[in-house]
Amino acid sequence: MDRMNAIVALQQQLQQYGYVAERSLAATLLLTLDMPRPLLLEGEAGVGKTEVAKALAALRDTRLIRLQCYEGIDAHAAMYEWNYQRQLLAIKALESDGRDAAHKEADIFSERFLLKRPLLDAITCDEPPVLLIDEIDRADEAFEAYLLELLSDFQMSIPELGTVRAQSRPFVVLTSNSTRELSDALRRRCLYHYLDYPSFEKELLIVETRHPQASAKLARQAVEFAQSLRQMDLRKKPGIAETLDWVAALLGLGVTTLDEEGTDRIMDCLSVLIKTREDRAELTREAVARIVATC
Amino acid sequence: MLTTADTAGNNFVLGEILVARLAGFGSFLRANDFRIGTAQAGDILDAAGRGGLLEPQVLRWQLKALLCGRGDEWRRFDELFEAYFLPPNRQALAESRSAGTGRLSRKSDGRDGSEGMPAAQAEGAAPDNDAGSAAKHGASQEESLAQADFRHLNQPDETRAIEALMQRFAARLRHLRLRRERIGAYGRRLDFARTIRRSVSRGGWPFELAWRERRRERPRLVLLLDVSRSMSLYSFFYLRLARALTAALPDIYCFIYHTRLNGVSQALRDPDPWRSQEQLQLLSAGWAGGTRIGECLAAFNREYGCALVHSRTAVVIVSDGYDTGEPKDLAQALAQLRRRARRIVWLNPLAARQGYAPVSRAMQAALPHLDLLAPGANLASIERVLPQLLETLT
């Protein structure tokens, strides 16, 4: 039963840092921490993939280093770059120096002139940081292959400087929205967790954790509203992030309960939940009133 | 059951049984279409050794994290876990590819018949379809439960010609340029950072220049093939085209649709032709039935739209335009697709006929949203239309 106790303990710790995790996610995280392997998180937008890494960093009291991937990201943007301008200045300054060329060169290609990008930063930390590689599916295959090499032995070779080995193994969290199929090699190397839209109970707990000032009734109604929106055939379904924003907006407007008289005020701040024109058109005043009536 | 390991006395023997049982789970999942390497057998034991052997729930979570690699595997895992580890369910759910029934266990009846015909229909007996419907042609509403005969997928006669054409097409696609840049030896724009970097070795003199050149990048292709009954003459031809193209291009996704939509990229990509056939066989339920283009496109938008279609994607729809769904649905789905995709091309086999005019209601609804409507009934007409197609894709 030790393992189960450890899982429950981790779950409670996460909640202290404001992240509500299912027990299965806690089990995965525990495995990530002691195997240690990268964790690949997939799921719809706004279900809290990035938050996992943040909570993990808070929990372990370490730095969170984030690498946001985008189409066309290359090794230089992700790993390191030489500070050319400073190098040039140094060369000019060294011209009057009497030392031989080899010494000068060693000087110019020293760590002083190295600009650390997130990946190099992560493997040169003293304390193992949490490395969040966000939206890995946006980067192209070439970069993914590059990353694979780094994730398997946590070392990086810089031609002018030599091989940099990780002083401590970072905890790696990768997130993906599956805009591109990731390679099997990468998937095999990672632990995997799929985050779904939360159940009613979980979402309610999240809202209560993040917005303790909201009344129990409002929280319950808001969550029910969001849950029924997800049942509809919308182009962009609201995630947890949207629900939280919406509750904040309702609180800001001084709404204490959702009722049919207050439909106007709900319509006013619906833009927090609904992000496309088609969906907005679908949610007429009558439709909203109907959903509110069932909450 | 897992709880047999609790006595410390004969731990060794039990350990061995457990190890074999756990290691067998990997191959069980592999037989159920999980992409798992053999190296992962060791990982299973490692993860299980970290606790959880006595707690099935914990073991389940840990193995799930370890062995799943994608969303569909994640959703199927629980059922398979129970089937493997919980004795009462085991017989009921256990299924393996070697036993002939895949995870989509469908009836595999008659496999004789001519190309493109549903097998049951070609045999003269339609076990799942009522006999009367065999005479119906054109668009029909009902789902066909018959399966198609995929033997002709690998027929040698035309295959080489198709492959050659598709390779030519792929090579031409490779020359399409998009607005991305990379560092190169020649180009139009100077790469300053790189030039300065190179000048360091020359004592600060920019002696070697670095340029930014335009990167070549293929558009992603998404093929949506209509395999309804009215298309039965052409659907195999297009499937073979798709198979050849899949082999030649890395970034291509293929779907077949009739009354429902099925992804077939994985099956087509399989280098083993027989295994590929077998997988298609499983996916082919509904082959040569009715058509609901609008609904299928809407399903595509809903399930794959965000994931597959981006600003470099060209969507190629193959259909004769005989649709039993509402033209309104089709127009709406196409309009939605239009906003995401770079190009939408519609290949219509009927358009090769003389005097063809896109007058069917579905074609009328679709036309405003298309970049190109082209004929394509056989290899020759595809070849003729290829330059036009390439032009549209740039």
HADDOCK unambig.tbl for C-alpha pairs under 7 A between the chains (distance, minus, plus):
assign (segid A and resid 3 and name CA) (segid B and resid 51 and name CA) 5.46 0.50 0.50
assign (segid A and resid 3 and name CA) (segid B and resid 52 and name CA) 6.14 0.50 0.50
assign (segid A and resid 4 and name CA) (segid B and resid 58 and name CA) 6.74 0.50 0.50
assign (segid A and resid 24 and name CA) (segid B and resid 61 and name CA) 5.45 0.50 0.50
assign (segid A and resid 27 and name CA) (segid B and resid 61 and name CA) 6.25 0.50 0.50
assign (segid A and resid 27 and name CA) (segid B and resid 62 and name CA) 6.38 0.50 0.50
assign (segid A and resid 28 and name CA) (segid B and resid 61 and name CA) 6.74 0.50 0.50
assign (segid A and resid 28 and name CA) (segid B and resid 62 and name CA) 5.98 0.50 0.50
assign (segid A and resid 28 and name CA) (segid B and resid 65 and name CA) 5.83 0.50 0.50
assign (segid A and resid 31 and name CA) (segid B and resid 62 and name CA) 6.92 0.50 0.50
assign (segid A and resid 84 and name CA) (segid B and resid 193 and name CA) 6.97 0.50 0.50
assign (segid A and resid 84 and name CA) (segid B and resid 196 and name CA) 6.29 0.50 0.50
assign (segid A and resid 84 and name CA) (segid B and resid 197 and name CA) 5.80 0.50 0.50
assign (segid A and resid 88 and name CA) (segid B and resid 200 and name CA) 6.70 0.50 0.50
assign (segid A and resid 88 and name CA) (segid B and resid 204 and name CA) 6.09 0.50 0.50
assign (segid A and resid 91 and name CA) (segid B and resid 203 and name CA) 6.72 0.50 0.50
assign (segid A and resid 91 and name CA) (segid B and resid 204 and name CA) 6.95 0.50 0.50
assign (segid A and resid 178 and name CA) (segid B and resid 307 and name CA) 5.57 0.50 0.50
assign (segid A and resid 179 and name CA) (segid B and resid 306 and name CA) 6.62 0.50 0.50
assign (segid A and resid 179 and name CA) (segid B and resid 307 and name CA) 3.90 0.50 0.50
assign (segid A and resid 179 and name CA) (segid B and resid 308 and name CA) 5.78 0.50 0.50
assign (segid A and resid 180 and name CA) (segid B and resid 307 and name CA) 6.44 0.50 0.50
assign (segid A and resid 180 and name CA) (segid B and resid 308 and name CA) 6.60 0.50 0.50
assign (segid A and resid 187 and name CA) (segid B and resid 69 and name CA) 5.28 0.50 0.50
assign (segid A and resid 188 and name CA) (segid B and resid 69 and name CA) 6.73 0.50 0.50
assign (segid A and resid 191 and name CA) (segid B and resid 65 and name CA) 5.11 0.50 0.50
assign (segid A and resid 191 and name CA) (segid B and resid 66 and name CA) 4.86 0.50 0.50
assign (segid A and resid 192 and name CA) (segid B and resid 65 and name CA) 4.67 0.50 0.50
assign (segid A and resid 192 and name CA) (segid B and resid 66 and name CA) 6.30 0.50 0.50
assign (segid A and resid 192 and name CA) (segid B and resid 68 and name CA) 6.01 0.50 0.50
assign (segid A and resid 192 and name CA) (segid B and resid 69 and name CA) 5.82 0.50 0.50
assign (segid A and resid 193 and name CA) (segid B and resid 65 and name CA) 5.67 0.50 0.50
assign (segid A and resid 194 and name CA) (segid B and resid 71 and name CA) 6.40 0.50 0.50
assign (segid A and resid 194 and name CA) (segid B and resid 74 and name CA) 6.80 0.50 0.50
